[in-house]
């Protein structure tokens, strides 16, 4: 549905008291003139089995003054957190009119059973103040929404600013969002009111959200594919922020996964997105990863190592002492992660990265080589990346038993990037055979990554507990330090004993990966002619599909 009407918007979560601050700030008092005020009462419809939501759609009827407007939207739970398709039409009353929806995304799946099953499930009651911000050949509507989402026996507040692009370039949305964020602590949000409504009626607490890969189609440009992947990674990152603040271990883990996936995507598309901002983006993503690292690492240490050992050696006081020490450090790690996601630096990181993914210099460069890479069909770029990375892993992993810890660590990073590449690009190559082969490759890569990750964890843990042995803790008696050193040695021995098993698992996983058939394919040769380049660069870019 390439001709679907698109809605491009940013949503900012803002505290109610900060909306007043914003309205009265000198930067906006001149711009926020001639506002329109509306009371928007919207009822959302779905079936008991959540047919609409499960098909990625929302259906609402909104009461505005003496009018009723029906809206069908595609939901934004994957990569489309800034861009959605929507269809609006006036209706006679407060019930949906499904007689004229065949040209919408609902039309192809609408049946009599679906019609009869639809009913009101929740509503939103919003007081909206809207302003038109014009300039730079741009028309943007800034809507300040205050109100509630209401279900049968519960409700939750709404306090947010929506910036909708009516005409102009998307980068203008980010300029306004940044101006707002400079005045009040506004956080880019990725959940729609409808998503929050479903959470409310199903009594889902603030919880972790896993990755969702976007649908990439053959023929799609490589630049567009990167934008969709970047959006999906950002959504996962931002969606897990509330639960991480509440010290949810799984949410923190998912934020780390989102960061790793985004950094891997930047690497996979490095020849497409290299511009004067990419290094700054990568630096900020590394900073956030460092802030998250200690809490998650100590989580796994407590759960995967110390808890089982304490069960085996229930009377070992040194293990109890070390466990308490690690628990204290873990608490510090969580505080550090909480402070990071509540900081102005995090808010800027999210907004800057979103802007770069959507409208960075890489996406508009007129350099012939940059544009050629950006416009290349994704199946060509994906196959080149998958082939090159597969070749490297097959070669370097052939002698896993001979690699030192640093070499194993580098191999693990390569495996992780290749696994994410296979996940990102799996939808490009369609058919039962490709799907089956992709699953086999992903299974072997996951097993290889897990084994190499286990070895890397052991190396890190051995260094930690060797330091405990070498440096007795002040404030403890000689006996307490002796018991703690004994327990540290016990842990090192336990961890070292697992290395042969992990190495054997890594060898087997690598063997399965080595023999797996690829799921991607290309013609033997693909010649892509680009506009003339400077003499030193040559006049033609030739992409060898064989990789």
N, C-alpha and C positions, 0 to 999 in steps of 0.2 A: 504494500500500500504506500508507494512512494509519494502519492498525491494527498496523503492525509493532512488535514490542517494541523499545524504544529503550534504548541504553546511552549515558549521558552521563558523560564522563570527561575529566579533564585528565591529561596525562602530563608529568612533569618529569624532565629529564636531570640527574643528580647524580653527581659523582665518588664512587668507592667510599669514599674516606676521609671524605667529608663525610656519608655515611650514619651513620657512627659518631658524628660530632659532633652530628648531629641527634638521635639516640636519647638522647644524654646531656645534651641541653640542658634547662635547667629549664622552659622554656616547654612542652616536650612530655613530660617524664617523668611528669607527672600524668595526661596525656591518653592516653599510649601504654601502656595496661594491658591485661591479658588478651589477649595476641597469640595468633594461630594461626599455626603453621608448617607449610608444605606444600612438598613437592618436586613440581614440575610439569614433566613430560616431555611435550612436545607434538610431534606429527608433522603436518606440513602436506602436503596432497595437491593435485596438479594434473596436467595432461597436459603432454606435451613441447611442445605449441604454446601453453601457458599459457592454456588456455580459461578457467579460473576467474578468473585475474587480469584477463584482458582483458574479462571481463563484470562486473568490479567486485566480485568475491566472494572469500572465503577459506574453505577447508574444513580443519579440523584435528580430530585425535582426541587428547585429553589423558589421560594416565595419572596418576591421583591416588590414591595408596595402592593399594587393590585394586579400584579402579573405573576405568572408561573413560567419558569424556564427549565427545560429538561436538558441535562448534560450527560453525555457518555464520554468517559476518558479511559485511555489505556493507563494502567497503574505503573508505578515507577519503582518496582522492587528489584530491578536488575541494573542495567547501565543507564537508564533514562531518568536520572534524578534531576536533570535540568531541562529535559525536553520530553513533552508528551503530546500525543494526539488527542484532540477533543472535538466533539460534535455537539452543537447547541441548537435547540429549537424551542419556540414558544409552544406551550400546551395550555389547554383550557382549564385544567384544575390541578389538584394536588397529587394526582396519580400519573404514572408514566403513560405516554402514548407511544406504543410500539408499532404503529402502522407505517411509520416513515423512517425506519432505522436500517433498511437494507443496505444503504451506502455507508454504514458505519462498521466498526469492528465487531459490533454485536450481531449484525445482520446474518452473516454466514452460519452462526451457531444457534440462532434463535429458533426454538421449537415451541409447539403448543404446551408441552410439559414445562418448559422454562417460563413461558408467559404466566401460566397458572400458579407457578411456585413462588414468583417474586412477591415480596412483602416488605414493609418498612422494618429496618433493623436498628438504626440509630439516626440521630439528627445532630446538626450543628446550629448553634444560635450565635451569630456573629454580628457585632457592630463594626462596620467597615468605614474607614475614612480613606478616600482615594485622592491621589494627587497626580497630575500629569507633569512629568519632568521632560521638557523639550530642549533640544540643543544638539549641535554637532550632527545634524541630519538624523536625529534619533528621537523616538517617541517611546517613553517608558512610563508605565503606570506603577506608582508606589502605593500599595494598599496596606494600611495598618489595621490588623484584625485583632479584636479583643472579644472574648466570649467564652463559650463552653461547647464541648462535645457531650451529648446527653444520650444515655441508654436507659433501659427500663428502671434499673435500680442503682445507677452510678453515673458519675460525670467526671470530666477532667477539664482544666482551664486551657484556654488558647490565648497566647500573646505572641504575635509574630508579625513580621513585615514581609510582604511578597513584592518582588520586583519583576514585573512582566514586560518583556520586550514586544512592543507593538510594531516598531519599525526601527531599523538601524542595525548596528553591529553588536554582537553579544558582549564585546569587551566593555561597552558602556554600562552594562548591568554591574559588572565587577567594580567599576570606578565608583558607582554610587554605593555599592555594598561596602567598599573599603572606607568611604567617607563616613558611613554610618558606624562602622566598627571602630573608627578612630575616635568617635565621640562616646559611644556606649559599648559595653562588652557584648556585642552581637555574635552569635554562633551560627555558622552555616548549618542548616538543617536539611535532612534528606527524606524525612517521613512526611507524607501528606496527611491531611486531616482524615481522609478515609482510612488510611493504615492505622492511625491512632484510634479511630472509631472501632475497627475490628479488634484491636488489642483490648479495648475497653469492654466490649460485649463478651469477649471470650476470656476476660479476666486474666489476661496474660500480663505478668509483671514485666518490669523493665529487664530485658534479658539479652543474652548474647545473640548475635546474628552472624551466620556463616557466609562464606563467599558465594556469589552467584555469577556465573560466567555469562557474558552477553552473547547473543546470537550473531555470529558473523557469517555473511553469505558470500559465496563465490562471486567475484566481480566487484565487490566492495573495495573502495580504495584503502590503501594501507594507512593513510592518515586518519580516515574515518574509523577504521578498526582500532587504532590506538586510542582515539577519543572515547570510544565505547568501553574499552578495557579500563582506561583510566577512571572513567565515571564509576564503573562497578567497584573498583578498588577503593575509591574515595567514599562511596556509599557505605561499604563495609566498615571502613575506618570510623566515619562519623556516627553511624548507627550504633556502634558499640561504646561510644563515649559515655552515655548516661549510666550504663551498668558498670563500667570501669570505675567511675566516680564512687559507686556504691561498693567497690572492692569485690567485684565478681571476677573470679579467677578465669573463667571461660571467656568472658568479654575481653579481658586484657589479652588473653591468648589470641583472640580473633583480631584485635587491633594490630598485634604483631604480625599476624598472617597477612592482613591487609597491606601493611607496610612492605613486607617481603614481596608480595605479589606486585605492588606498584613499582618497587625498585627493579624487580625482574622485568616488568614490562618496559621500563625505560631502557634497560639493557638490550632487550630483544628488538626494540625499535630505535636503537641509538643512531643509526644512520639516517633516520627520518626526523627525529626530534632534537638533533643537535643544534642549539641556538645559544644566544648569549645569556639565557636564563637557566638553562638546564643544570649547570653546576650548583647554582644557588639552591634550586629545588632539591637536588640530591643531598646537599649538605644539611638542609633542614630535616629531611627524612631520616638521615643517619642520626641526627641529634635526638629525634623522637624515639628511634629504635634503642638508643643507649639508655634513655630514660625508662623504657619499659623492661629492659633486659634483666636487671637484678631481681625484681619481684617474680617474674615468670621462672627464671632459673632456680631460684630458691624454692618456689612452689614444687617443681618437679623433684628437687633434691629431697625435700621433706616427704613427699608422697611416694616416690618411686624407690628411694634408697633407705632413708632413715626409718620410715614406718615399718617396712618388712624386717629390717635388722633388729629393731626393738622388740618385735614379736619373737624373733629367734633367740635373742639374748635379753630376756626380760629383766635379769638381775644386774645388767651391766650399767653402772651409774654413769660412766663416761659417755655412753650413748645418750642418756637423758640430758646430761649437761650440754652436749653438742647440739642436741635437738632444740633445747631452749635458746641457745645462742643463735642458731639458724632461724628460729621463729621470730626472734627479735629483729634480726637483719631483714627478714622477709617483710615484717611490718614496716620497717623503714623504706623498703623498696616499693611497697604499695603507696605509701605516702608520697614518695617521689613521683610515681606514675600519676597519682591523683593531681598533684600540683602541676604536672606537665600538661594534662588535658584541660585543666582549668585556667591555664595561663594565656596571656595575650599572645605569646609566641605561637602557641598551638592554633589559636584562632586565625592568626595571620598565615601560618603554614597551610591550613586547610583552604583558606580563601585564595592565597597566591597559587597553590597547586591546582585548584579548580580552574582558575583563570588561565593558567598555562596550558592545562589539558584541553580546555575549550577553545582558547583564542591566543595561544602563545605565538611568538614570532615564527616558530617552525611551521605553523599552520597557514601563514600568510606570505611567507617568503616567495619572492619572484625569481630567486636564483634558479636557473634552469635545472641544475642537478637536484637541488632540494625539492623542487616541484615535481620532477620526474619520480623521485623516490616516494613522495607523498601520494602521488596519483597512481602508483603501481598497483595492480590488482593484488588483493591480500593473499590469494592462493600462491602467488609467485614468491612474495616476501616470506610467507610462513614456511613454505617448502625449503627455501634456502636456509632459514634459521634452524629448522628442525634437522635438516640433513647435516649441516655443519656441526651442530652441537652433538648430534648422535655420533658422528665420526670421532669427535674429540673424546667423548665418554668411552666409546668402545676401545680406543687406543690407550687411554690413560688408565682405564680400569682393568686392562688385561692382566696386570700383575699387581693386584691389590695387596697381596701379602708382602710385597717388597717395598711398599710406600711407607714413608715416615709419617708421623702425625700431621705435620704441616701439609704434606702432599695429599693425605686423606681428607683433610679439611678443605683444600681447594677443590678436590674431586666432588665432595659433598655439595659445595656451592654450585658447581656446574650441573650436577644431577638435579638439584632443586630448581634451577632456572629452566632446565629442559622439561621437567615435570610441569611447571607452570606454563611453559610454551605449549605443551601438548594439551593442557586444559583449555588455554585461551583459544587455540586454533582447531580444536576438535570439531566444531560445527561447520568449519569451512569445507571439510571433505565428508560428503554425505553418502549414505548407503550402508547396508548391513555389514558388508565386508570391512569397510573403513571403520565403522563403529566398534566392531569386534577387535580389530587390530589395535585401535586406539586404547581400548580397555586393557589389552594385554601389555602394551607399552607402559601405560600409566601404573598398572599393578607392579611391574618390575621396577619402575623408577621409584615408586613409593617405598617398596621394600628396601631398595638400595639406599635411598635417602635415610630411612629409619635406622638401618644398621650403621651407616657412616655417622649419622647424628648421635647414635648411642656411643660410638667410639670417641667422638669429639667431646661429649659430655664427661666421659670417664677421664679423659686427659685433663679437662678443666677441674674436675672434682679432686683428682689426685694431687694437683698443684695446691688446691685450697687446703686439703687436710695435711699435706706435707708441711705447709706453713704453720699449721696448728701445732704439729709436733716440734718444729724447729723453734717456735717462739712461744714459750709458756706465758699464760695470761696473768697479768698483774691483778691482784685482788683475790686470786685463788691460792689455796694451800698447795704445798708440794705434792701431797697425795691427790688432790683434785686435778692438778695438772698432769700427774702421772696417769690417772684413770682416763682423762680426756685424751692424752697421747695414745694410750692403748686402744681406745675406741676409734681414734682416727686411723691407726694402723689397721684395725679390723675392717674399717670401711674401704681403705685403699686395697686391701687384699680381696675383699668381696668384689670390688669394681674390676680389678685386674683379671679376676677369674672369668669375667664375662667377655673379655676381649676375643679369645679364640672363637667362641660361639658367634659373636657379631661379625668377625672377619669371614667365617664360613658362610654366614647368611648373606654377606655382601658379595662374596664370590658367586654364590648361586644366583642371586638376583641379577648380577651383572651378566652372567651366562644367559639367563632368560632374556634380558634386554638385548644382548648381542645377537641372539638368534631370532628375535621377534621380527615379523614383517612390518614394514612401514605402512602407515595409513594415509600418507600424502603421496601425491603424484603430480607430475608436470610433463609437458612435452620436453623432448631432449634439449631443444634450444628455443630460447625466447629472446628476440631482439627488440629492444625498446629504444626508439630513436627520440632524442630530446633536442630542443632548440640548440643552436650553436653555443658552445662554451668558449671561454678564453682559450687562446692557442695552446697554452701549457696544459690545459685540461683535456684537450682532444675535442672532437666534434660529435662523438657518439658514445652513449652509455650502453654497454652490452651486458645483459644479465644472463649468466649461464644457468639455466634451470637445473642442470645436473648438480649444482652446488659444489 
